[in-house]
C-alpha cells in the first residue's frame, strides 16, 4: 500500500530485476549500482524512486544509438517502478556517467573550494545541483560511497566506494579534530542533515545505513591512518594530524586546478533527451 516501507526481500527482488535490465539493455556498462533510500531500508511505496547509476566506458558518446538503448532501458525501468508501486523521477530517470568521471568524483572533483580549502556547500537544494557542472560530481561521490551493486564489475565498484568513502571522511575531519573520535562519530557527522554544511545525501531515516556502511567507514579511517592524516589512539579511536590534513586539502586544491579533465556530462545530456 502507498506509504508502506518496502521490505528487504522486495528490495532484493528489485535489485535483481534492475541488474537484469542493465545487462540486457546496456551490456557494455562497467558497473551499475543503486543509491538513495532503497538500499538502506527506507524506500516508501508511492513516494520513493529507484536511484540507479550506470557507469559506462571511457569515451562513451551520447549518440543516437546509445540513446535508443537507454530509452529502451528506461521504458523497462519505468515499468519496474509501476510493478512495485514506486514513483519514477521524471526529471532524471537514472544517472549515466563514465568510469573516468566516476574516478574523478570519488577523488573529490565536485567538492567546492573556498580560499584553497575544500568545503561542502551550505545548502543542497535543487538550485544548487543546477549551478555548475561540478555539482554532478559531488552527487556521484555520495552515490558511489553509499551504494549497492546490481550489475557489472564488483571489484571496480569496491575500489570506487573505498576512494569515495575516504574522501568523505576526510571532509568530516575538521569537525572532529578537537577530540579523539571513532566510527560512530563519523557516521553521526555524515548523517547530520542539520550541520551548516549540509549532509551527504543520506539521513537518519535510512534504517540500515549504519549497519551496512560502518565497515566502509572503518576502512576509510584505516586508510587515512595509513597515509598519516589520522593517528590511531586505540582500536577505534583516532586523532587528526593537522599538518597532514592541511597537506591533503592543498593537494586536492591543486588537483582541482590541473588534475581533473573535463569530460562531456552524459547525465545532463541524457536527462534532457530522456526525461519523460
Secondary structure by P-SEA (a helix, b strand, c coil): cccccccaaaaaaaaaaaaaaaaaccccccccccccccccccccccccccbbbbbbcccccccaaaaaaaaaaaaaaaaaaaaacccccccccbbbbcaaaaaaaaaccccccccccccccccccccccccccaaaaaaaaaaaaacccccccaaaaaaaaaaaaaaaaaaaccccccccccaaaaaaaaaccccccccccccccccccccccaaaaaaaaaaaaaacccccccccbbbbaaaaaaaaaaaaaaaaaccccccccaaaaaaaaccc
